[in-house]
Amino acid sequence: MTVLRSKIDTSSAEFAANVEAMNAKLAELELEFRKVRAGGGEKYVERHRKRGKMTARERIELLVDEDSPFLELCPLAAYGSQFTVGASVVVGIGVVEGTECLIVANDPTVKGGTSNPWTLRKILRCNDIARQNRLPVISLVESGGADLPTQKEVFVPGGRMFRDLTQLSAAGIPTIALVFGNSTAGGAYVPGMSDHVVMIEDRSKVFLGGPPLVKMATGEESDDEELGGAKMHARVSGLGDYLAADEQDAVRIGRRIVARLNWRKQGPEPIAEPVREPRYSPEELLGIIPPDLKIPFDPREVIARVVDDSDFDEFKPEYGTSLCTGWARIHGYPVGILANAQGVLFSAESQKATQFIQLANRSNTPLLFLHNTTGYMVGKEYEQGGIIKHGSMMINAVSNSTVPHISILMGASYGAGHYGMCGRAYDPRFLFAWPSAKSAVMGAAQLAGVISIVSRAATEARGGTVDEEADAGMRAMIEAQIEAESVPMFLSGMLYDDGVIDPRDTRTVLGQALSAIASAPVEGTSNFGVFRM
């Protein structure tokens, strides 16, 4: 047994300062989460409840198994935009009748649950998660369709949302729609393209065009029930498979549908022996990362507080030491871990990672990437030593690896190191960030400095004189901009991750993610691109 031994002094002033800095970031994050949980605000939530309706989160809580966790995804979508944070939809993975499902719930307290560009991006991301991990999809529908002022950004790409539903069905992944209210215009195709549809008497309204539109288009007089009421669809059109008496009954029927799916996981089971918790407290994860990301930290301290029994078999511990690689289990699931130790990736680290990724694919073992990298090393010595081809080798391996990948941004994730460590563009099954994370093409000060050098050279080439005060102002402005655009909430708002998580929840989140991944087969490959030697 290779149990990691922690070397952190949890009573030190440095540790206490790290905890204080992390708690400050968590408090800032909690303020945003409160806005997300508030939906459209007290006024609109109260109006919604007066209509005898549950909120989106209450519907989810009733749907999932009692006392089971709900892994919310992309809660900060649209942060920093003109739209409400959360993008008027709640999505995540929850257990229903013992089956892990991808749940999508429109929030009707936010502009009637209409879909803006960020709503669409969030739903499309979740459809990808459902497809990759073979998760049944349950849509809790109450939406007025597209947010019309933004139709130019929603209409054309929005068709993929309906295509995804049909492709999920074609792949044998069940799709279920519980219609709680309006599902109009394009939104009518969510129940229209779902395998199972539940409608609520006197509540559900599903039509391509409401009475005013029909009147304008055809001159026909009609009411909501005749056009798209639940009873009509249950008895006349056949679109409704089940007619529920109220919202609670609709949820009950939805749970029974899942219970009758006879759904079976196709991936590996966790080990049979009892799972042992890490030997160190997850509370200590708050004090590992310094607020200044230029100060290195040992990722083994994180691993020791995340993996089962703090047991970690390190691979090539004496070679390429700024990248820590090795094997462990999390909640009984085997994982291969790649964790940045000192920030910079050299040629040795790149080659070590490539071999490790190949080994993980041979053993059908999912990979966990723990990010704290400033990128691949630059400079004459390293260029001549082949850093480009070696870094490309690592990126090649990550790109073509077929075992599931999970990424967690703990600290810095800059430059091509972000790519080599399986950033968003490399399709990890899940990607989460800690509040301490930062991601950009490079650090803010470095980027501002590079632009300054280029600007100075251009001015001097023209025979001009550099205005030092203007140059300093430009550097400060650029540095502030990059700093603001590198923080987790901004990146999460752009859907560049699946959520910013409390470090103390890392083991739980990883366990849920690995369990969801195991719904689909886990199969590696020996087919990689040409490795330049």
C-alpha positions as CSV (number, residue, x, y, z in Angstrom):
1,M,0.0,0.0,0.0
2,T,1.3,3.4,-1.0
3,V,-0.4,5.9,1.3
4,L,0.5,9.5,0.8
5,R,1.9,11.3,3.8
6,S,0.9,15.0,4.2
7,K,3.7,17.5,4.8
8,I,1.4,20.5,5.4
9,D,1.6,22.3,8.7
10,T,-2.1,23.1,9.2
11,S,-1.2,25.3,12.2
12,S,1.1,27.6,10.2
13,A,0.4,31.2,9.4
14,E,0.8,30.5,5.7
15,F,-1.9,27.8,5.8
16,A,-4.3,30.1,7.7
17,A,-3.7,32.9,5.2
18,N,-4.5,30.4,2.3
19,V,-7.7,29.4,4.1
20,E,-8.7,33.0,4.6
21,A,-8.1,33.8,0.9
22,M,-10.1,30.8,-0.3
23,N,-13.0,31.5,2.1
24,A,-13.2,35.0,0.7
25,K,-13.5,33.6,-2.8
26,L,-16.1,31.2,-1.7
27,A,-18.1,34.0,0.0
28,E,-18.1,35.9,-3.3
29,L,-19.2,32.8,-5.2
30,E,-22.0,32.2,-2.7
31,L,-23.4,35.6,-3.5
32,E,-23.8,34.6,-7.1
33,F,-25.3,31.2,-6.2
34,R,-27.9,33.0,-4.2
35,K,-28.9,35.0,-7.3
36,V,-29.1,31.8,-9.2
37,R,-31.3,30.1,-6.6
38,A,-33.6,33.1,-6.5
39,G,-34.6,32.6,-10.1
40,G,-36.5,35.6,-11.5
41,G,-36.6,37.2,-8.1
42,E,-39.1,37.3,-5.2
43,K,-41.9,39.0,-7.2
44,Y,-42.0,36.5,-10.0
45,V,-41.5,33.5,-7.7
46,E,-44.4,34.6,-5.6
47,R,-46.6,35.1,-8.6
48,H,-45.6,31.7,-9.8
49,R,-46.5,30.1,-6.5
50,K,-49.9,31.9,-6.4
51,R,-50.8,30.0,-9.5
52,G,-50.3,26.8,-7.5
53,K,-47.1,25.9,-9.2
54,M,-43.7,24.6,-7.9
55,T,-40.5,26.3,-8.8
56,A,-38.0,24.5,-11.1
57,R,-35.8,23.5,-8.1
58,E,-38.8,22.2,-6.1
59,R,-39.8,20.0,-9.1
60,I,-36.3,18.6,-9.3
61,E,-36.3,18.0,-5.5
62,L,-39.5,16.0,-5.8
63,L,-38.4,14.1,-8.8
64,V,-35.1,12.8,-7.5
65,D,-34.8,10.0,-4.9
66,E,-35.1,11.1,-1.3
67,D,-31.8,12.1,0.3
68,S,-29.9,11.5,-3.0
69,P,-27.5,14.2,-4.3
70,F,-28.2,16.4,-7.3
71,L,-25.1,17.5,-9.2
72,E,-26.0,20.9,-10.7
73,L,-24.2,21.8,-13.9
74,C,-23.3,25.2,-15.3
75,P,-25.2,27.1,-12.6
76,L,-23.3,30.4,-13.5
77,A,-24.2,30.3,-17.2
78,A,-24.7,33.9,-18.5
79,Y,-22.6,35.4,-15.7
80,G,-21.3,38.7,-16.9
81,S,-23.9,39.0,-19.7
82,Q,-27.1,41.0,-20.0
83,F,-29.1,37.9,-19.1
84,T,-30.1,36.5,-15.7
85,V,-27.3,34.3,-14.2
86,G,-28.3,30.7,-14.6
87,A,-29.8,31.3,-18.1
88,S,-33.4,30.6,-17.1
89,V,-32.9,26.8,-16.8
90,V,-31.7,24.4,-14.1
91,V,-29.7,21.4,-15.2
92,G,-27.9,18.6,-13.6
93,I,-27.5,14.9,-12.8
94,G,-29.9,13.3,-10.3
95,V,-30.9,9.8,-9.3
96,V,-34.5,8.9,-10.1
97,E,-35.7,5.4,-9.1
98,G,-32.1,4.3,-8.7
99,T,-31.1,5.5,-12.2
100,E,-28.8,8.5,-12.9
101,C,-30.6,10.9,-15.2
102,L,-29.7,14.2,-16.8
103,I,-32.5,16.6,-15.7
104,V,-33.3,19.8,-17.6
105,A,-35.9,22.1,-15.9
106,N,-37.0,25.4,-17.4
107,D,-37.3,28.2,-14.8
108,P,-40.6,30.0,-15.7
109,T,-39.9,32.7,-13.1
110,V,-37.2,34.1,-15.5
111,K,-39.0,35.7,-18.5
112,G,-41.5,32.8,-18.7
113,G,-38.7,30.3,-19.0
114,T,-37.9,31.5,-22.5
115,S,-34.6,30.5,-24.1
116,N,-31.9,33.1,-24.7
117,P,-28.5,32.3,-26.3
118,W,-27.0,31.1,-23.0
119,T,-30.0,28.9,-22.3
120,L,-29.4,27.2,-25.6
121,R,-25.7,26.7,-25.0
122,K,-26.3,25.3,-21.6
123,I,-28.9,22.8,-22.8
124,L,-26.7,21.8,-25.7
125,R,-23.8,21.2,-23.3
126,C,-26.1,19.0,-21.2
127,N,-27.2,17.0,-24.2
128,D,-23.6,16.3,-24.9
129,I,-23.2,15.0,-21.4
130,A,-26.2,12.8,-21.8
131,R,-25.0,11.4,-25.0
132,Q,-21.4,10.8,-23.9
133,N,-22.3,9.2,-20.6
134,R,-25.5,7.4,-21.8
135,L,-27.8,9.2,-19.3
136,P,-31.6,9.2,-19.7
137,V,-32.9,12.8,-20.1
138,I,-35.9,14.1,-18.2
139,S,-37.1,17.5,-19.4
140,L,-39.3,19.5,-16.9
141,V,-41.0,21.8,-19.5
142,E,-42.5,25.2,-18.9
143,S,-41.3,27.6,-21.5
144,G,-42.5,30.3,-23.8
145,G,-40.0,29.2,-26.5
146,A,-37.3,31.5,-27.8
147,D,-36.6,34.9,-26.2
148,L,-37.8,36.8,-29.3
149,P,-35.5,39.8,-29.0
150,T,-32.5,37.4,-29.3
151,Q,-34.0,35.2,-32.0
152,K,-31.2,35.9,-34.4
153,E,-28.8,34.1,-31.9
154,V,-31.2,31.3,-30.9
155,F,-33.3,30.3,-34.0
156,V,-30.6,28.8,-36.3
157,P,-28.4,27.0,-33.8
158,G,-31.5,26.1,-31.7
159,G,-32.5,23.4,-34.1
160,R,-29.7,21.3,-32.7
161,M,-31.6,21.0,-29.4
162,F,-34.4,19.0,-31.1
163,R,-31.9,17.1,-33.3
164,D,-30.1,16.0,-30.1
165,L,-33.3,14.6,-28.6
166,T,-34.0,12.5,-31.7
167,Q,-30.4,11.3,-31.8
168,L,-30.5,10.4,-28.1
169,S,-33.6,8.3,-28.8
170,A,-32.0,6.7,-31.8
171,A,-29.0,5.7,-29.6
172,G,-31.4,4.0,-27.2
173,I,-31.1,6.7,-24.5
174,P,-34.6,7.4,-23.1
175,T,-36.0,10.9,-23.3
176,I,-38.9,11.9,-21.0
177,A,-40.8,15.2,-21.0
178,L,-43.0,16.3,-18.1
179,V,-45.0,19.3,-19.3
180,F,-45.9,21.7,-16.4
181,G,-47.2,24.6,-18.4
182,N,-46.7,26.3,-21.7
183,S,-44.5,24.5,-24.3
184,T,-45.1,26.7,-27.3
185,A,-43.7,27.4,-30.8
186,G,-40.3,25.6,-31.1
187,G,-40.6,24.5,-27.5
188,A,-43.5,22.2,-28.6
189,Y,-40.9,20.0,-30.2
190,V,-39.4,19.0,-26.8
191,P,-42.4,16.8,-26.0
192,G,-42.9,16.2,-29.7
193,M,-39.5,14.5,-29.9
194,S,-39.4,12.9,-26.5
195,D,-40.0,9.1,-26.1
196,H,-42.4,9.6,-23.1
197,V,-44.7,12.6,-22.5
198,V,-46.6,13.5,-19.4
199,M,-49.1,16.3,-19.4
200,I,-51.1,17.9,-16.6
201,E,-54.8,18.5,-16.9
202,D,-55.8,22.2,-17.2
203,R,-52.1,23.2,-16.9
204,S,-50.1,21.9,-19.9
205,K,-50.4,23.8,-23.2
206,V,-48.5,22.5,-26.2
207,F,-49.0,24.1,-29.6
208,L,-46.9,25.5,-32.4
209,G,-49.0,28.7,-32.4
210,G,-51.4,30.0,-29.8
211,P,-54.9,31.4,-30.4
212,P,-53.7,34.9,-31.4
213,L,-51.2,33.6,-33.9
214,V,-53.7,31.1,-35.4
215,K,-56.2,33.9,-35.7
216,M,-53.7,36.1,-37.5
217,A,-52.5,33.2,-39.8
218,T,-55.7,31.5,-40.7
219,G,-58.6,33.5,-39.3
220,E,-59.6,30.6,-37.1
221,E,-61.1,31.1,-33.7
222,S,-59.9,28.7,-31.0
223,D,-59.0,28.5,-27.3
224,D,-55.9,27.1,-25.5
225,E,-57.6,23.8,-24.7
226,E,-58.7,23.1,-28.3
227,L,-55.3,24.0,-29.7
228,G,-53.0,22.3,-27.3
229,G,-54.5,21.4,-23.9
230,A,-53.5,18.3,-22.0
231,K,-56.9,16.6,-22.4
232,M,-56.9,17.2,-26.2
233,H,-53.4,15.8,-26.6
234,A,-54.2,12.8,-24.4
235,R,-57.5,12.0,-26.1
236,V,-57.3,13.4,-29.6
237,S,-53.8,14.1,-31.0
238,G,-52.1,11.4,-29.0
239,L,-49.1,13.6,-28.2
240,G,-49.7,13.1,-24.5
241,D,-48.9,9.5,-23.2
242,Y,-50.0,10.2,-19.7
243,L,-52.6,12.6,-18.2
244,A,-51.7,13.8,-14.7
245,A,-54.0,15.4,-12.2
246,D,-51.5,17.9,-10.9
247,E,-47.8,18.7,-10.7
248,Q,-47.1,16.1,-8.0
249,D,-48.9,13.5,-10.0
250,A,-46.9,14.3,-13.1
251,V,-43.7,13.8,-11.1
252,R,-45.0,10.5,-9.7
253,I,-45.8,9.3,-13.2
254,G,-42.3,10.5,-14.4
255,R,-40.7,8.4,-11.7
256,R,-42.7,5.4,-12.7
257,I,-41.6,5.8,-16.3
258,V,-38.0,5.7,-15.2
259,A,-38.6,2.7,-12.9
260,R,-40.0,0.8,-16.0
261,L,-37.1,1.6,-18.3
262,N,-35.2,-1.5,-17.1
263,W,-32.0,0.6,-17.4
264,R,-28.6,-0.9,-16.8
265,K,-25.2,0.6,-16.6
266,Q,-22.7,-0.6,-19.2
267,G,-19.5,0.6,-17.5
268,P,-17.4,-0.8,-14.7
269,E,-18.7,-1.2,-11.2
270,P,-16.8,0.2,-8.2
271,I,-14.7,-2.3,-6.3
272,A,-16.7,-4.6,-4.0
273,E,-14.7,-4.0,-0.8
274,P,-15.8,-1.2,1.5
275,V,-14.6,2.2,0.2
276,R,-12.3,4.0,2.7
277,E,-12.3,7.7,3.1
278,P,-9.1,9.7,2.7
279,R,-6.9,9.8,5.7
280,Y,-6.9,13.6,5.8
281,S,-9.8,16.0,6.2
282,P,-11.3,17.6,3.1
283,E,-11.5,20.9,5.2
284,E,-7.7,21.1,4.7
285,L,-8.2,21.5,0.9
286,L,-9.0,25.2,1.7
287,G,-5.4,25.9,2.8
288,I,-3.3,24.1,0.2
289,I,-3.4,26.7,-2.7
290,P,-1.8,30.1,-2.1
291,P,-3.7,33.1,-3.3
292,D,-0.6,34.0,-5.4
293,L,-0.6,31.3,-8.1
294,K,3.1,32.0,-8.8
295,I,3.8,30.2,-5.5
296,P,4.0,26.4,-6.2
297,F,2.2,23.8,-4.2
298,D,2.4,20.0,-4.1
299,P,-0.7,18.4,-5.8
300,R,-0.1,15.2,-3.8
301,E,-1.5,17.2,-0.9
302,V,-4.8,17.5,-2.9
303,I,-4.7,13.9,-4.1
304,A,-4.2,12.7,-0.5
305,R,-7.5,14.4,0.5
306,V,-9.5,13.2,-2.5
307,V,-8.6,9.5,-3.3
308,D,-9.7,6.4,-1.3
309,D,-7.6,5.8,1.8
310,S,-5.1,8.4,0.5
311,D,-3.7,5.5,-1.5
312,F,-1.7,6.6,-4.6
313,D,0.7,4.6,-6.7
314,E,2.9,7.2,-8.4
315,F,4.2,6.5,-11.9
316,K,7.7,7.7,-12.8
317,P,8.1,9.7,-9.6
318,E,11.7,10.6,-10.3
319,Y,11.2,11.6,-14.0
320,G,9.6,14.8,-15.2
321,T,8.9,15.8,-11.7
322,S,6.8,18.9,-12.5
323,L,4.0,16.6,-13.5
324,C,2.7,14.0,-11.0
325,T,1.1,10.9,-12.5
326,G,-0.2,7.8,-10.8
327,W,-3.1,5.4,-10.1
328,A,-5.8,5.6,-7.4
329,R,-9.5,5.0,-6.7
330,I,-12.2,7.5,-5.9
331,H,-15.4,6.1,-4.4
332,G,-14.2,2.7,-5.6
333,Y,-13.7,3.7,-9.2
334,P,-10.2,3.3,-10.6
335,V,-8.6,6.5,-12.0
336,G,-5.3,7.6,-13.5
337,I,-4.3,11.1,-12.3
338,L,-2.2,13.7,-14.0
339,A,-1.5,16.7,-11.7
340,N,0.8,19.7,-12.3
341,A,3.4,20.0,-9.6
342,Q,5.5,23.0,-10.3
343,G,3.5,24.7,-13.0
344,V,5.7,24.5,-16.1
345,L,5.7,21.5,-18.4
346,F,9.0,20.4,-19.9
347,S,9.9,17.8,-22.5
348,A,10.2,15.1,-19.9
349,E,6.8,15.8,-18.4
350,S,5.2,15.7,-21.9
351,Q,6.7,12.3,-22.7
352,K,5.8,11.0,-19.3
353,A,2.2,12.1,-19.7
354,T,2.0,10.6,-23.2
355,Q,3.1,7.2,-22.0
356,F,0.8,7.4,-19.0
357,I,-2.2,8.2,-21.1
358,Q,-1.4,5.3,-23.4
359,L,-1.3,3.0,-20.4
360,A,-4.6,4.2,-19.1
361,N,-6.2,3.5,-22.5
362,R,-4.7,-0.1,-22.4
363,S,-6.3,-0.7,-19.0
364,N,-9.6,1.1,-19.7
365,T,-9.0,3.5,-16.9
366,P,-10.6,7.0,-16.7
367,L,-8.2,9.9,-16.4
368,L,-8.4,12.8,-14.0
369,F,-6.4,16.0,-14.8
370,L,-5.6,18.4,-11.9
371,H,-4.6,21.7,-13.5
372,N,-1.9,24.1,-12.2
373,T,0.2,24.9,-15.2
374,T,1.6,28.0,-16.7
375,G,2.1,26.1,-20.0
376,Y,5.0,24.5,-21.8
377,M,8.5,25.9,-21.2
378,V,9.8,28.5,-23.6
379,G,13.4,29.6,-24.4
380,K,16.3,28.7,-26.7
381,E,17.4,25.7,-24.8
382,Y,13.9,24.2,-24.7
383,E,13.0,25.0,-28.3
384,Q,16.3,23.3,-29.4
385,G,15.5,20.4,-27.1
386,G,12.2,19.7,-28.9
387,I,9.6,21.2,-26.6
388,I,7.2,21.8,-29.5
389,K,7.2,18.2,-30.7
390,H,7.1,16.8,-27.1
391,G,4.2,19.1,-26.1
392,S,2.5,18.1,-29.3
393,M,3.0,14.5,-28.4
394,M,1.1,15.0,-25.1
395,I,-1.7,17.0,-26.8
396,N,-1.9,14.2,-29.5
397,A,-2.3,11.6,-26.7
398,V,-5.0,13.7,-24.9
399,S,-6.8,14.3,-28.2
400,N,-7.1,10.7,-29.3
401,S,-7.5,9.0,-25.9
402,T,-11.0,7.4,-25.7
403,V,-11.2,6.7,-21.9
404,P,-13.3,9.3,-20.1
405,H,-11.5,12.4,-19.0
406,I,-12.4,14.7,-16.0
407,S,-10.6,18.0,-15.5
408,I,-10.4,20.2,-12.4
409,L,-8.8,23.6,-12.6
410,M,-7.3,24.1,-9.2
411,G,-4.8,26.9,-9.9
412,A,-3.3,28.3,-13.2
413,S,-4.3,26.8,-16.5
414,Y,-2.5,28.9,-19.1
415,G,-1.4,28.5,-22.7
416,A,-1.0,25.2,-24.5
417,G,-0.7,23.6,-21.0
418,H,-4.4,24.1,-20.7
419,Y,-4.8,22.0,-23.9
420,G,-2.3,19.3,-22.9
421,M,-4.1,18.9,-19.6
422,C,-7.5,18.4,-21.4
423,G,-9.1,21.8,-21.3
424,R,-12.7,22.4,-22.5
425,A,-11.7,22.2,-26.3
426,Y,-10.6,18.6,-25.7
427,D,-14.0,17.4,-24.6
428,P,-13.5,16.1,-21.1
429,R,-16.6,14.4,-19.9
430,F,-16.7,16.9,-17.0
431,L,-14.7,20.0,-16.2
432,F,-15.0,21.8,-12.9
433,A,-13.0,24.7,-11.4
434,W,-12.0,25.8,-7.9
435,P,-12.6,29.4,-6.9
436,S,-8.8,29.8,-7.0
437,A,-8.4,28.9,-10.7
438,K,-7.4,31.1,-13.5
439,S,-7.3,30.4,-17.2
440,A,-6.0,32.4,-20.2
441,V,-3.5,32.4,-23.0
442,M,-1.0,33.5,-20.3
443,G,-0.9,35.3,-17.0
444,A,-2.3,38.9,-17.0
445,A,1.1,40.5,-16.3
446,Q,2.9,38.5,-18.9
447,L,0.3,39.2,-21.5
448,A,0.3,42.9,-20.8
449,G,4.1,42.8,-20.9
450,V,4.2,41.1,-24.3
451,I,1.8,43.6,-25.8
452,S,3.9,46.4,-24.4
453,I,7.1,45.0,-25.9
454,V,5.5,44.5,-29.3
455,S,4.0,48.1,-29.2
456,R,7.4,49.6,-28.2
457,A,9.2,47.8,-31.0
458,A,6.6,49.1,-33.5
459,T,6.9,52.6,-32.3
460,E,10.7,52.5,-32.4
461,A,10.7,51.0,-35.9
462,R,8.7,54.0,-37.0
463,G,11.3,56.3,-35.5
464,G,9.0,57.4,-32.7
465,T,9.6,57.8,-29.0
466,V,7.7,55.6,-26.5
467,D,5.4,57.5,-24.1
468,E,6.3,55.7,-20.8
469,E,3.2,57.0,-19.0
470,A,0.9,55.9,-21.8
471,D,2.7,52.5,-21.9
472,A,2.3,52.0,-18.2
473,G,-1.4,53.0,-18.4
474,M,-2.0,50.5,-21.3
475,R,-0.3,47.7,-19.4
476,A,-2.4,48.4,-16.3
477,M,-5.6,48.4,-18.4
478,I,-4.8,45.2,-20.2
479,E,-3.7,43.5,-17.1
480,A,-6.9,44.4,-15.3
481,Q,-9.0,43.2,-18.3
482,I,-7.2,39.8,-18.5
483,E,-7.4,39.4,-14.8
484,A,-11.2,39.9,-14.9
485,E,-11.6,37.5,-17.8
486,S,-9.4,34.8,-16.2
487,V,-11.4,34.2,-13.0
488,P,-13.7,31.2,-12.6
489,M,-17.0,33.0,-12.5
490,F,-16.4,34.7,-15.8
491,L,-15.2,31.5,-17.4
492,S,-18.1,29.5,-15.9
493,G,-20.5,32.2,-17.3
494,M,-19.0,31.5,-20.7
495,L,-19.7,27.7,-20.1
496,Y,-16.0,27.0,-20.3
497,D,-16.5,24.7,-17.3
498,D,-19.4,22.7,-15.8
499,G,-19.4,24.6,-12.5
500,V,-17.2,26.3,-9.9
501,I,-17.1,24.0,-6.9
502,D,-16.0,24.3,-3.2
503,P,-12.7,22.4,-2.9
504,R,-14.1,20.5,0.0
505,D,-16.7,19.0,-2.3
506,T,-14.2,17.7,-4.9
507,R,-14.3,14.1,-3.8
508,T,-18.1,14.0,-3.8
509,V,-18.3,15.7,-7.2
510,L,-15.8,13.3,-8.7
511,G,-17.6,10.3,-7.3
512,Q,-20.9,11.5,-8.9
513,A,-19.1,12.2,-12.2
514,L,-17.4,8.8,-12.2
515,S,-20.7,7.1,-11.4
516,A,-22.4,8.9,-14.2
517,I,-19.5,8.0,-16.6
518,A,-20.0,4.3,-15.7
519,S,-23.5,4.4,-17.3
520,A,-21.7,4.0,-20.6
521,P,-18.9,1.5,-21.6
522,V,-15.4,2.7,-20.7
523,E,-13.1,1.6,-23.5
524,G,-9.5,2.8,-24.3
525,T,-7.7,2.8,-27.6
526,S,-4.3,2.0,-29.1
527,N,-5.0,4.3,-32.1
528,F,-3.2,7.6,-31.7
529,G,-1.9,10.1,-34.2
530,V,1.8,10.0,-35.4
531,F,4.0,10.8,-32.4
532,R,7.0,13.0,-33.6
533,M,10.1,11.6,-31.9
